[in-house]
Every structure is written in C-alpha cells, then in structure tokens.
Amino acid sequence: MQGTSDRTNEVSAGLQSTRAESISLEPWDIAEKLLPIANGQPISVELASDAQFQAWIASQGVPVDDAGIAEWSFDDRCGVIMYALSCGIVLQFADENNSETIPENNSEPDFLEWVARARVIMRDNPEIDSAGLAEALGISSKLYAHTIKVYVNAQAQEGA
C-alpha cells in the first residue's frame, strides 16, 4: 500500500475540533475591558484591585490557585485572560453585555489618529507623563496612552 501515510487535502473523518478559534488581544485592549463588580460600577482590568480581579477571574471558572492569588501584576492579568481565551473559556466582561457598547463601525479614533493628537499635546508639553497624556486625550487607559507616547517618541527619534 504505497502512499497510505502521505498527507492529503481531504477532510479528516474523525471528530472535528470543538475548540474556539484562537482570540488574540493586545495588552491595551485588555486594559480597557470592564469587569462587572458586585454592587458597584464596572472597573477596567487595569484599575481593578487585586481582590476585585481575583473575584472576577474565579467567577469565570478559570482554574487558579485554590487560595487565590494575593497580588496580580498587569502582566499576570493579561496572561491569565489570554490563557483562558486560548482554552475556549468564554469570559464575561461588563462592556460586552452593555447596550452602550460601541459598534465596530464607530467614530472612535484609530491608533494613528490618537498618535496625531498626542504628538500635538506632547509638543506643547514635552514633560507630560502617560497618566497626563491619557487625561489630555480623554482615554481611560494609562497603558494605551503610554503605548501612544512611546510610538510618538520613536517617530521623533527616527525623524531626528
């Protein structure tokens, strides 16, 4: 039986994978995701306290240490969220069930529009920090503002 182990382009007759497609989020996207907090306003992944994040991640059925994790760095938060998504766990964020969620064809500025706005702000105030830039741009994520700031500075270095 020559060629029986050769690969073909035929579909396998076995069970098809039921695993969800891999979802990839950037850290600045994760930072702005809102966690539903019991008896309170939703809070972003970035700004949630360690206890709030621990309670949310446990409520989502994500396997973590039985005693909980006392300190969640932002990298740890991103890592566990990406791990859960890669395992097909559907995470419930407050903004996804909210009628105020912005549709895909929104008028929200894209990254390069934020960069253009930040360039003007940073030219007028060269010592501005990421928190100040976030406030000046009117965005909630200091991490996203920092990413924009790094990009603006990198472009300025290339042009120099």
C-alpha positions in Angstrom: 0.0 0.0 0.0 2.2 2.7 -1.3 1.5 6.3 -0.1 -1.0 5.4 2.6 0.8 7.6 5.1 1.1 10.6 2.7 -0.7 13.8 3.7 -3.7 14.7 1.6 -6.0 17.6 1.4 -9.0 15.5 2.3 -11.0 16.4 5.5 -10.4 14.0 8.4 -13.3 11.6 9.0 -12.6 11.8 12.8 -14.1 14.2 15.3 -13.7 17.8 14.4 -12.2 20.1 16.9 -14.8 22.0 19.0 -12.1 24.4 20.3 -12.9 28.0 19.8 -10.7 30.0 17.3 -7.7 31.5 19.0 -8.5 35.0 20.2 -5.7 37.4 20.5 -6.0 40.6 22.4 -3.3 43.3 22.8 -2.5 44.5 26.3 -4.1 47.9 25.7 -7.3 46.1 24.7 -7.3 44.0 27.8 -6.5 47.1 30.0 -9.8 48.7 28.9 -12.0 45.7 29.3 -14.5 46.3 32.1 -15.0 43.8 34.9 -18.5 43.6 36.4 -18.2 44.3 40.1 -20.9 43.3 42.5 -22.8 46.3 43.9 -20.6 48.8 42.1 -19.6 50.4 38.8 -17.7 48.2 36.4 -13.9 48.8 36.6 -11.2 48.2 34.0 -8.9 45.2 34.2 -6.0 47.7 34.6 -7.5 49.6 37.5 -9.2 46.8 39.4 -7.8 45.9 42.8 -6.1 42.5 43.2 -9.2 41.3 45.2 -11.6 42.6 42.6 -9.7 40.8 39.8 -9.3 37.6 41.8 -13.1 37.5 42.5 -13.9 38.1 38.8 -11.4 35.6 37.4 -12.6 32.9 39.9 -16.2 33.7 39.0 -15.4 33.0 35.3 -14.4 29.4 36.1 -10.7 30.0 35.3 -8.6 27.5 37.3 -6.2 29.4 39.6 -4.6 28.7 42.9 -7.3 27.4 45.4 -6.2 30.0 48.0 -6.4 32.8 45.3 -3.6 35.0 44.2 -2.9 37.9 46.5 -1.0 40.1 44.0 -2.0 40.3 40.3 0.5 42.2 38.2 -0.9 43.6 34.9 1.2 41.0 33.0 -0.3 38.2 35.1 -3.8 39.6 34.4 -3.1 39.7 30.7 -1.6 36.2 30.8 -4.4 34.5 32.6 -7.0 36.2 30.4 -5.2 35.1 27.2 -4.8 31.6 28.7 -8.5 31.3 29.5 -9.4 32.5 26.0 -6.9 30.1 24.4 -8.6 27.3 26.3 -12.0 28.3 24.9 -13.3 29.8 28.2 -15.9 32.5 27.5 -15.1 35.4 29.7 -17.9 37.8 30.6 -16.8 41.4 30.6 -19.2 44.2 31.7 -18.9 46.1 28.4 -19.9 43.1 26.3 -23.4 42.9 27.6 -23.9 46.6 27.9 -26.2 48.3 25.4 -23.7 51.2 25.3 -21.1 49.0 23.7 -19.7 50.9 20.7 -20.3 49.1 17.4 -17.5 48.1 15.1 -18.2 51.0 12.7 -17.8 53.6 15.4 -16.3 57.0 15.1 -13.7 56.3 17.8 -10.2 57.3 16.6 -7.8 54.6 15.5 -4.3 54.3 16.8 -2.7 56.7 14.3 -5.4 59.3 14.9 -4.5 59.1 18.7 -0.8 59.4 17.7 -1.5 62.6 15.7 -3.4 64.1 18.7 -0.7 63.0 21.2 2.0 64.5 19.0 0.5 68.0 19.3 -0.1 67.6 23.1 3.5 66.3 23.6 5.0 69.1 21.5 3.2 71.7 23.7 4.0 69.8 26.9 7.2 67.7 26.4 7.4 66.6 30.1 3.9 65.1 30.2 3.7 61.6 31.7 1.4 58.7 30.5 -1.3 59.5 33.0 -1.4 63.2 31.9 -1.4 62.1 28.3 -4.3 59.8 28.9 -6.2 62.6 30.6 -5.4 65.1 27.8 -6.5 62.6 25.2 -9.7 61.7 27.2 -8.9 58.0 27.3 -9.2 55.8 30.4 -6.2 53.5 29.9 -2.8 54.8 31.0 -1.2 51.8 29.4 -2.7 52.7 26.0 -1.6 56.3 26.5 1.9 55.1 27.3 1.9 52.9 24.1 1.0 56.0 22.1 3.6 58.1 23.8 6.3 55.5 23.1 5.3 55.4 19.4 5.4 59.3 19.2 8.8 59.3 20.8 10.1 56.6 18.5 8.9 58.5 15.4 10.5 61.7 16.7 13.8 59.8 17.1 13.6 58.5 13.6 13.0 62.0 12.2 15.9 63.5 14.2 
